[in-house]
Amino acid sequence: MNLPIPFVVFTTALIVFCMLADLFLQHVARLANPVYRMLLIFGAFFIIQHIFYPPKPLAVEDLASTVAVEQVSVCKNVDYASTYISGNNCSNAAQNNIEVNTHWGKVAFSGWDATISSLEFSRVGQRQLDRPLFTTTSKLPDIVPMFLVGAGSQIITKYECEGVTEAPEAFTVTYKADFEKNSTIRKTFIVDKNLHRIDLQIQIKSEHDKDCALPIHIFFPAPTLYAPHGESGDTAEFSSAVKEQLSAVVISEDNRFEQTLRDPLVSTKQIWKHPALFGMDTRYIVYAMLKDKNNFVQNASFLFNNISGMTAVLEGSMSTKQASWSFSFYVGPKETKALNQVDVRLDKTLNNYWWPFGPFMRFLLSVVNMLFSILGSYGWAIVVLTLLFNLLLLPLTVDNSVAVKKQEEQAKKMAYIKQKYKNDPEVLKREQASLMMDSFSGGAIGKGIGTILQTGIFLTCNRLFANAVEMHGSSWLWISDLSASDPYYVLPIAVIILGLARVILLSDRKQSSSVIVTGLVFGLVFGVVMVYFSAGTVLYVATNTLAALLLTPVIKMLKK
């Protein structure tokens, strides 16, 4: 496996940073407890990463240079879709609805404008969701329906359904409508039952002027999640869109992958010519055009509004009296298997939210999914995963405990040397240097390996449990969503109690009260900080602390 250079550089820098920080805390700051050394190292790294170097999407090289110089007339006025929506056509769109149920969810069609009025995802990977994810809905105003089609400068409406057919692998829904100058359009949707793929076929017969190409536009909105207030998506009133950072996802004509946040695109008004892949994503969902079999798309761009945030516009034209085009779209969660089954290029959309732990996260997620298939719960999968990590790291934990005991003995020797040679500075410096050399020659660098691994695992799990769509909406006991924080603060409180209990059990009567108090304060502060982490991350920390607490008698025996 060829690892990307930025990942190799980052991993190397992280290891060096952890080793140096661990040596400093152990030998200069005299912090013997490896748990609190790990917490301090993590805290420093977390501040550096999230304040000074927050994760950024893949940048577009010089946005201005990629904007098309020549713009055909279809690019100059595509806002008529927004005008159509603002005309309050929701009542018409609600007529003649057709719904099809697939293995992964439900797709509802509007007969008025032959669009997808609602998408519900009831399954993510191996997990059947307790409540569906609603990503497109006509129940909210000012939303451009999915796969709305315009010809010239008007939206084509008043479709009639020609039929719905079901095959073993897909549903086919066909609509037909007449529009100006004895022109007709036929839209055929092919909804795959097993894959998150929808194919769209458009056929147009037009009597337009041969000397002027007829502009054609296809619109589809951003995959914004919506939260229903009621129990049923059909009758519930929807709240405002769940706030998610939107990004454009593009593979340009020269096969360059771009993932750009929404805000920079608003000011640049960028246009892509003949993109190979075009769409939008959030943390959990992707909508993207994957195939343009007839090379329809001349230009692709975005409209921006305050509700869905972004609307993709595929722009083309027809110069003959009859034309047909076929497209393939991915509409679904950012789940590795689902993405790769439809198009392996979509796997790159995970980079933005998984940076910089991508390779580790993929491995851990595969292990978590395997445990889920056995246990049937991502919560219990996290618990078992944490226990497995503790078993694997047990030799390092024991070695580190022995090292801590030796460090305490060296601290006593250092105090003895200071007292013995307090009147002879030269001898004191020589003896101190000799004792420090003995400390480093005893494997000081190796003593920090356990701390480094624990820190790396914690950082990876934190990013995974907060960003993997498998965790979104996954419940465990009283927790309804492992990707969100614990609503009742049970897990953070458990972390505090378990941490304090471990400090007390590990404490020695010969230790000064200041050392014990320092440990208690660190445990309390860390537990309070856990309030802001995802429940999955805090569950990992609580289980890890509990496992360390159960190992405390073994550690105390080794220290004697």
Steps between C-alpha positions, in 0.01 A plus 500: 500500500640838396435756771472868396799715583300748718374210712853358544635842595216563744533157662876543542455847650232367737726218623794735554276753677356232733842357582656837580196610699496174695870528583455859613203421724666190643850630570469877521149558633526180709150384407518125567142399420489392131126566474537868579803530276283365220221745583735798499655393169156455346385836631800677347453325168126567499558874552763515226285312250158652559600860572813567300464236228133404461425229242437648158346352187710431198575842358440599143814629337427860409122510473506786253714307254241222468203722424387455142586795278234427240153467644212392280168670549371230731746613771376858512160444655424186693324674788163429340496174702501703821225721357296191423538370856424839657173495306371257766447194283514266800128430484529389138814299574312301762260363240535159334785386724653158448713321756735206454664308783851366455736302719661826620198730531208672335486725192194720441429662163294809422283466192461876448861568400627139478753540779605315813308673776634297790790267580511291815793278598384225732823297491867597528739213435396208717281707730126547467431853624253559781386816321572573133737773386304759302721673245264648240147610571231710334355577843743790538457814287761640259661164427577419137362148439746232402544457124286797404538565126477833319498573129578846373410715796203310640447199723312216333197391706166319469649158449296185473626167630532242223561215738697340782668166441688280743787274406708279732773765527324836446183705472430699183276808515419689179340844455402692186402864444429742215646849488529789258495464119367146493799374695496196729727370775523156653685444830581148613634424849669167568538449878736221597355289779832404655743781412472871572478576130231671297523514122323780316409484132363806319352503148388824337326562168490868420385726217734781601684723253782302337726807497495530880595223741239428765657540849429208736560503877486223760486603868558301818532636858766449765466190724397694808360295789162597642364416841132398516309605812249217478532126480411472131673679216169510308311700761773666702587864471868540431727728693765712335785320333749334729802728478779326311797637312431458129773433245518476124633166376641513149723296274591745228549432130871435564413242775602727790301436817374811679314529829428864575294656778187688402595851616797558263284391206233762574734785411688333212189374315712227354400304192641160406511393136423134425558363854549126538324501839294781651305533822493598866563337835466551873656307784267205443334522156607534134299597192705485181468445127731212415441435132394714208474235232410736216728792596205727574669720761672798340525696823424429865453754777317568826213716616505613862214565742441515873315170536669213321815705467591382150332376186696331225425603142592280204482705181483386143312567179339326204533615139295223340128426512552187706756414766544260792743490790578251776652576841596306811486656847614391844255598772589355835711492815879530514540137591811340353338188358200687357726756332735244347216280373376786285821687412843464661574867428247598767726355768704821478210694652595351837836681502364834620340373819740214574824697463768425617423151635347350184693169479466432875132597497422265213663211686325580828167545325532160335565346844205688652271385216614140551423525872163661419409206276558273800359713783230695316592829670766758424506594869597151608737479203685805638516339845645176363741690274631694800550183702688343208729803486568465872589134459735577211667781693515306828873411468585865440278601793681259733841614374400860548384427855836346581668802344293730718616306807861538391443869440370542853812328630717730289313799637588385853863455393500849350369647823765307694777626269384860533503469875836319516691731265322827566832657604695365203344634174748331265444154645125565511491581128708193417281267704179650359629458145595140574155426640329659198714293262398186688138606456530543124709185456223307674276548196344839558391524138341157512305599808304753295384256232186407693413867550554569129279210393224593746507861379488395133213258561306761694540765229399253229196374690391855576501595131339171396211497748412864425513478119411146388145482371470156662502675840244764405169412662642178645349444844644326807307464826391859589700663218305566180796611287860386557632775270351771724579583860340311790173689565491399868878531574505148641818396318702815589403455866603134478837606359551736795403238762708222344798730454491620860461141626807394303708787636402409856571128451837569338604753761762402758500611861859614452398732218449864584148634513584746219561211257165344585319834475661565161375165375150567629489844336615357167231232517230751581598741221524222244155373593351847458664534157335172395164677502589653163603175330279253316337231713693233308831663595402539865382139508846399379666711770269370775559137399874563476502656847296212642743247350793693651320501835455121488872462427596716797552204744736337249691825458534548877635146536763569235607821671582322827 
